[in-house]
């Protein structure tokens, strides 16, 4: 491929033709004051947006971690209805209250008394048109073995609302 560079001194433009594609670069000295201000302003907006998103993610992670702690307190004391009632509409549509109570009771029965969270990892932070979501994974040591969990929390008005909960242990596969 042949690379051809042409510089037009009068217009302050550099045109590079590379393999049939032409790219134009306007020399900074030829940019007007207003254009330079617009570019500078856009750069500042991008930097501020990135900074705000990272702050929001850390705050949301902390809120999700606190919500997981509350979930475990309620779960360990058998307050399954309170968990279900405070969960998102999507969570409630995925299964009935009685199904959740049965599922939760089975986990508590099979795993036995569980200790505090031994590992909590921030799996992902996702923002979409549906809202902001924080996904965390945790591990607990229980009387009968280890329990791995995954939570999906939707951030609604600064509050973590349960969207999805998964519990995994080989003990849960047998009766």
C-alpha positions in Angstrom: 0.0 0.0 0.0 1.2 3.4 -0.9 1.1 6.2 1.7 1.0 9.7 0.3 1.1 12.8 2.6 0.2 16.2 1.3 0.3 19.4 3.3 -1.7 22.5 2.2 0.1 25.4 3.9 -2.5 27.9 3.0 -5.4 26.0 4.7 -3.2 24.4 7.4 -4.4 20.9 6.5 -2.6 17.6 6.2 -4.2 15.0 4.0 -2.9 11.4 4.2 -3.9 8.9 1.6 -3.3 5.4 2.8 -4.6 2.5 0.8 -7.3 4.4 -0.9 -8.6 6.1 2.3 -8.0 9.7 2.9 -7.7 11.1 6.4 -7.5 14.9 7.1 -5.9 16.5 10.1 -6.3 20.2 10.6 -3.2 21.8 12.0 -3.8 23.2 15.5 -2.6 26.6 14.5 -5.4 26.9 12.0 -8.2 26.1 14.5 -10.1 29.0 15.6 -10.3 30.2 19.2 -13.9 29.0 19.5 -13.1 25.5 18.1 -10.2 25.1 20.6 -12.6 26.2 23.4 -15.2 23.6 22.2 -12.6 20.8 22.1 -11.3 21.8 25.6 -14.8 21.9 27.0 -15.6 18.5 25.5 -12.5 17.0 27.1 -13.4 18.4 30.5 -16.9 17.0 30.2 -15.6 13.6 29.4 -13.2 13.6 32.3 -15.8 14.8 34.8 -18.3 12.2 33.5 -15.8 9.4 34.0 -14.9 10.6 37.5 -18.6 10.8 38.5 -19.3 7.3 37.2 -16.4 5.8 39.1 -17.6 7.5 42.3 -21.1 6.3 41.7 -19.9 2.7 41.2 -18.0 2.7 44.5 -21.0 4.2 46.4 -23.4 1.7 44.8 -21.0 -1.2 45.6 -21.0 -0.2 49.2 -24.8 0.0 49.2 -25.1 -3.4 47.6 -22.7 -4.9 50.1 -24.8 -3.4 52.9 -27.9 -4.8 51.3 -26.3 -8.3 51.1 -25.5 -8.1 54.8 -29.1 -7.2 55.6 -30.3 -10.0 53.3 -28.1 -12.5 55.2 -29.4 -11.2 58.6 -33.0 -11.7 57.4 -32.2 -15.0 55.6 -30.5 -16.5 58.7 -33.4 -15.6 60.9 -35.9 -17.1 58.5 -37.5 -13.8 57.6 -38.0 -14.9 53.9 -41.2 -12.9 53.5 -39.4 -9.7 54.4 -36.8 -10.4 51.7 -39.3 -11.3 49.1 -41.5 -8.2 49.9 -38.6 -5.8 49.5 -37.3 -7.4 46.3 -37.9 -5.9 42.9 -41.0 -6.5 40.9 -39.0 -8.6 38.4 -37.7 -10.8 41.2 -41.3 -11.3 42.4 -42.6 -12.1 38.9 -39.9 -14.8 38.5 -41.4 -16.9 41.3 -44.1 -16.8 43.9 -43.6 -15.9 47.5 -44.2 -19.6 48.5 -41.6 -20.8 46.0 -39.0 -18.4 47.4 -39.9 -19.4 51.0 -39.4 -23.1 50.0 -36.2 -22.4 48.2 -34.8 -20.4 51.1 -35.9 -22.9 53.7 -34.2 -25.7 51.7 -30.9 -23.7 51.6 -31.0 -23.1 55.4 -31.9 -26.7 56.1 -29.3 -28.2 53.9 -26.4 -25.8 54.7 -27.0 -25.5 58.4 -26.0 -22.4 60.4 -23.8 -20.1 58.2 -21.1 -17.8 59.5 -20.2 -14.3 58.3 -19.3 -13.7 54.7 -15.7 -14.9 54.1 -15.3 -13.6 50.6 -17.2 -10.8 48.9 -16.2 -9.7 45.4 -17.5 -6.9 43.2 -18.3 -8.8 40.0 -19.6 -6.0 37.8 -21.3 -2.6 37.7 -23.6 -2.1 34.7 -25.7 0.9 33.7 -28.3 0.5 31.0 -31.6 2.1 30.1 -33.2 -0.1 32.8 -31.0 1.4 35.5 -27.8 0.8 37.3 -27.0 -2.7 38.5 -24.4 -4.0 40.9 -23.4 -7.7 40.8 -21.6 -9.1 43.8 -20.4 -12.7 44.6 -20.0 -14.0 48.1 -18.9 -17.1 49.9 -20.0 -18.3 53.3 -18.8 -21.1 55.4 -21.8 -23.0 56.8 -22.1 -25.9 59.3 -22.4 -28.5 56.4 -20.2 -26.9 53.8 -19.4 -23.8 51.7 -22.2 -21.7 50.1 -21.4 -19.6 47.1 -23.9 -16.8 46.3 -24.5 -14.2 43.6 -26.6 -11.1 44.0 -27.8 -8.7 41.4 -28.9 -5.4 42.9 -30.6 -2.6 41.1 -29.9 0.8 42.4 -33.2 2.7 42.7 -33.1 6.1 44.3 -29.9 5.3 46.2 -31.2 2.0 47.5 -30.1 -1.5 46.5 -33.1 -3.6 45.5 -32.8 -7.3 44.9 -33.3 -8.4 41.3 -31.7 -11.9 41.4 -30.3 -14.3 43.9 -28.4 -17.5 43.3 -27.1 -20.0 45.8 -24.7 -22.8 44.9 -23.4 -25.8 46.8 -23.2 -29.5 46.0 -25.3 -30.1 49.1 -28.3 -28.3 47.5 -28.4 -31.0 44.7 -29.4 -33.9 46.9 -32.2 -34.6 49.4 
